[in-house]
Amino acid sequence: MSETPSNTLHYRFDGPEDAPVLILGPSLGTTWHMWDRQVPELARHWRVFRFELPGHGGTPAVPAGSVGELAVRLLTTLDSLGVRHFGYAGCAFGGAIGAELALRHPERLASLALIAASPRFGTADEFRQRAATVRAGGLEPIARSAPERWFTGGFASAQPAITDWAVQMVRTTDPGCYVAACEALAAFDVRHELARIGVPTLVLAGSEDQVTGPAEAHTLVAGIPDARFAVVPGASHLVPVEQPAAVTELLLNHFSASWPATPESATGAAPIPAAVPAGPAPMPMAPPAPVPAPPGPATTQAAAPADPARAAAPFDPFPIPTPALGPTPQLGPVPQLGPVPLDGPAPAPEPAPFAPAPDPVPFASDPVPVPAVPAPPAQSAQPASPVEGASSAEPRPAGRPDPYDTGIKVRREVLGDAHVDRVLALTDDFSADFQELVTRYAWGEVWDRPALDRRLRSCVALTALVAGGHLEDLAAHTRAALRNGLGPHEIREILLQTAVYCGVPAANRAFAVAQQVVREETASAE
């Protein structure tokens, strides 16, 4: 067993040794296991490096006084391994470290993803008060409240194993290091420096996050040049745990597009040392198999726990618990770049069960509930008779899958569950065939074609709605455009362009609709 020096961090590698290095940074109170569900797919393309904060998991309990100091410890760890150039994705506190790296050490960073992050986390007083609470009474109050901060209520109640995991993981964190981290966040404020972040950046937020939600994400997007933005519906603060497939797909798309895989020499990564056998660390890395083993060997650097009491904890905080599969429908992941549909389908799904990952986590393929739309006894392949009611069924050509399931998934991902549920609630025998047609052919066929990404399809949809005068659908499509990665400034430019080609009166009405939506989205997030 080897000890981790106090100026470095406990780490783990997964994936091919000669691949570019992609770092995944954890949230405060978590260990590297919060990324378990992302690793199998990401490790197919990159050498995935995970680390733990001071006093978390296997990292010695040596408090860090600032986010900048943590960034330096991370770089010291990477320097010892010969890693000079890397991509970085960080959640919450891990996102703060990512922003610090982009501002102070831009030459090391190839591409950046900020998840549930903010240029300033709450107020300094809030974190100082949290630090005072821990000093006075330990981490128990923080641990008990972790699930409501990290997860949506439906997810927490449906997944008691995950809820218990969250509580126990915070309990096993070193209190002194937790206090130091709170003080570091109290002092962290890069709002006036965002324009200096020059690497390709994805900003990702959970739609239900009450800690660092879409409002904070909009601040990042507005300040970072050319940043891209995505909202994951049905997720709160710990987005990679609550909606793992959606986050995996977003990260895969972002890093593949902004940082193509390059030979080892381009990443600056030296060969990784052979694995060091792990000793009895307070938080074992990977018991049974909640996550399939990714390609390539895993290299773990283990540390002797600084506090024997923590080592005695009989608890393994992550491998994420794997609840039993049940009939509960699962929320479909929302891809990063999406356009804007005309309507919505399907009854509101219950919170997603945290299904175990079979073979490598099939990102973006979580089952999506099929809407309870009244359907005719047989579906015609020709959409010619929805007005008349029932249609004579013709068999679908052999080998061609029914696009309905894909359509309902894409429709929810783009328009959001709330919109789709409203539309479905109004569906009756008279309109059911029309809803089937829209779901199958608009969403399952056209919107799912790979030639255009969803950002571009949103641009086309907004322009077409203004040109056609269909302002009754413009609000829903504006919300979808924000969800699919377009920022308010990009929507503004699209509408300015429509003023030239569709007419000033049409653009004037469109601006009024879009302006109201942007205000509502920002206000609701705040």
Secondary structure, 3 states (H helix, E strand, C coil): CCCCCCCCCCEEEECCCCCCEEEEECCCCCCHHHHCCCHHHHCCCCEEEEECCCCCCCCCCCCCCCHHHHHHHHHHHHHHCCECCEEEEEECHHHHHHHHHHHHCHHHEEEEEEECCCCCCCCHHHHHHHHHHHHHHCCHHHHHHHHHHHCCHHHHHHCHHHHHHHHHHHHCCCHHHHHHHHHHHHHCCCHHHHHHCCCCEEEEEECCCCCCCHHHHHHHHHHCCCCEEEEECCCCCCHHHHCHHHHHHHHHHHHHHHCCCCCHHHHCECCCCCCCCCCCCCCCCCCCCCCCCCCCCCEEECCCCCCHHHHCCCCCCCCCCCCCCCCCCCCCCCCCCCCCCCCCCCCCCCCCCCCCCCCCCCCCCCCCCCCCCCCCCCCCCCCCCCCCCCCCCCCCCCCCCCCHHHHHHHHHHHHCHHHHHHHHHCCCCCCHHHHHHHHHHHHHHHCCCCCCCHHHHHHHHHHHHHHHCCHHHHHHHHHHHHHCCCCHHHHHHHHHHHHHHCCHHHHHHHHHHHHHHHHHHHHHHC
